Amino acid sequence: MRGFTLLEVLVVIAIIGIMTTSLTLSMRPDSHRQLQDESYRLARVLEQSVAAAEEGDPLALDWRPDGYAFRRRDAQGRWQTVGDAFFAAHQWPDGIRASVRRAPGSSPWDLWLQGQSPWLVLRLQTDERQVDLTLSPLGRVTVAGGVP
């Protein structure tokens, strides 16, 4: 007799189903890792922009719920989009939400004004976790949170 029995076919289908499920789960983005990556990316870029503003580059943070961008004040006092790749506009990945917990007025915020940076507290969150980024008047960014 040639061919496969019904039991052999069912076992092969079950194995294929298990492998497909494990592959699908491993390809799904890790929201915790993505939140941590975005938080530390923002912290690094924010500290660099404050350092540049302290050196005389008139930069400001333009905060939006879907992302952020940096602006530079031109000679007429208007905010213009920054062309540098490092300070390019950035959109939050799917699943990450952002909010402002503490800020002086409305965005855009001058990153260096009267010898200090603004005191900002910005929150990034997913459904399970949240991270707060705090920009101190000295231009240092701390990242806190990330636990469910």
N, C-alpha and C positions, 0 to 999 in steps of 0.2 A: 504494500500500500504506500502511495506517495502523498506528500502534502503535510500540512500541519493540522494538529487537532485543535478543537475549539479552545481548550484550556491554554495551549501554547500561544495562540493568537491573543487571548485576553491578557495573559501575563505580559506580552510585548506591548500591548496598548497601555497597560497600567504603568509600565516602566517609562514609556514615552511621556505619559501624562505627568508623572512625578518629575522627570527631567525638565519638562517645559515649565512647570510651576516653579521649580527652583531657579531656573534661568530668568524667568520673569521677575521674581522677587529680588534677585541679585542686580538686575538692571535698573530697578526703581531708584531714583535719587534719594540719598539719605538726607532728610530735612534737617536733622541735627547738625550734620557735617556742613551742609550748605549754609546754615545760619551762622555757624562759627566762622566759616571762610569769609562770608560777607561782612561780618562784624569786624574781623581783624583787617580785612581789606580797607574798610571805611576808616578804621582807626589809623592805619598807616598813611592813607592819603590825606586825612584830616590833619595829622601832625605835620606832614610835609607842606601842606598848604599854609598852615599857620606859620611855619618857619619861613616860607617864602614871603608871606605878608609882613612878618616882622622885619625882614630885610628890605622892605620898601615896595614889594609887588602888591598893588591894591586889590587883593582877592576877597571874594565873598562866597559863602556857601548858599546855594539856592536849593532849598529842601522841598521835595514833593512827595506825596504818598507813594508814588510809583517809582521813585528814584531820587537822584540828586545830580547837581551839576555845579561847577564853579564859574563864577563871573569875575570879570576884571573891569575896574572903573577906568573909563577912557578920559581923555583930557577935558571933555565937556561935563564930566561927572556922571555919565550914563553907564549902566552895567552892560557889558558885552560878553558874549560867550567866549570862554577861554579855548584857544586852539591847540594847546599842548595835549598830547595823547595821555599823559599821566593824569591830567585834570579833566579828561573828557567826561561828558555826561554818562551816567550809569543807571541802568534800570534794574529794579529788584527782580530776582528770579521768581517764577511762579511759586506761590505758597508762602512767600515772605511778605509781611506787612510792616510798615514803618510808621512811627508817630513821634511827635515832639513832646517831651515831658517837661522841659524847662528851656526857655529861650527869651532873649531880650527883644520883644516886639515880633514883627513878622519877617519872613524870609525875603530877600537874601540878607544874610548876616555878615557884616564886615568881620574878617578874621583877625584883624589887628587894629585896634582903635584906642588911642590915648594910652599906649604902653601896655596893653593887655589884650588877650583874646576874650571873646564872649563866653560866659558860662552856659554851656549847652548840655542838656541831657536828652539823648535820642534813643528811641527804643525800636529794636527789630524783633519781630516775633513770628513764630509759626503757630500751628494749632496746639502744639505740645510744649513749646519752650519760648522763652523770651530772653533778650540780652539788652542791657542798658549800656550805652556808650556815653561817658561823661568827658566833656572838654573843659578843663580847668582854665582859669584866667592866666595861668602860666604857659598855656599851650600844650599841656600834656593830656593824652586821651587814655582813660581807663575803661576796660571792658569787664562787665560784671554780669553774671547770670549764666544761662544756658542749661539750667536744670529744669526738669519737668515740673 
